[in-house]
């Protein structure tokens, strides 16, 4: 990867983060950069540092999980977590010093 391009990307991210007024906005900037506009169940497990089984349990119990969209029915259904919902969840649950 071109070092100049990497530095430009880092500068753009730093500028976006510095202009984000709230924790929520900062999470949106970071999540969008890494994941686009939606997050899979596996990606959410990585973000929350939990296992996919824990994510499955939280979905089943509808507890301590960001709002999601279920695509399909039955065991083949997939779950899509919009970054806005994940950013809201993180800003409400992650404590910062």
N, C-alpha and C positions, 0 to 999 in steps of 0.2 A: 504494500500500500504506500502511496506517495506521502511522504512526511508533511509536505505543505498542505495537502488535502486534509490530513488528520488534524493538523493544527487549526485549520479553518473550521472544521466540524466542532472541535473543542471550543473554539471561540464563540461560534454560533450558539452552542448549548449553554455556555457560561452566560452569554448575553440574555438568552431566553429565560434562564433561571433567575438572573438578577432582576429582570423585569416582572417576574411572577410575584404578585403581592402577597399571596397566601400559601400555606402549606398545600392546600388543594391544588392550586395552580402549578406549583412546583412538581407535584406528583403527576399531573396531567402531562407536563412537558417531558418528564423523564420516561413515563410509560409510553407515550406516543413515539418517542425516539426509538425505544427498544422493541416495541410490540405492534405499533400501528394503532388502529382504533378499537381493536378487540383482543381479548386474551383467552386462551384456551384453559381448560382445567389443569393441564400439566404445567403450563406457564404460571398459573395462579399459585400452584403448590410451591414452585420455586420462589416466587415473589414473597409469599407468606412464610417461607421456610417450614413448610408442613409437608406431609406425605400426601400422595393422591388419595389414599384411603381416608385420611382425615378430611380432605376436601369433599369426598363422596359422602362421608358421614354428616358433615355440616350441611351439605345440600339436602340430604334426606331429612334431617332434623329441622331444616330452615332456621339455622341458628349460627350466628357469628360468621356470616359469609356475605360477600357483596351481592347485590341484586344481579340476576343473570337472565339470559334468554335461553330457553330450551328449544333446540331444533330437532324435531322428530319425536317419535313415541317409542316406548319400550326400552329394552336394554341397549339398542343401537343409538339412542338419542345422544346428542352432544350438547355441551353447555358452552355458551359464549358469554363472556364477562366484558361488557363495554368498559373502556378505560375510565370513563367518567364515574361509573359506579365503583370501580376499584380505587380510584383516587379519593373518592368520598369516604369509602370504608377505611382506607389507610389514614386519612387525615383525622378521622374520628377515633381510631383505635391505637395508633402509634404515638407514644409519648416522646417528646423531644425535650432536651434539657435547655 
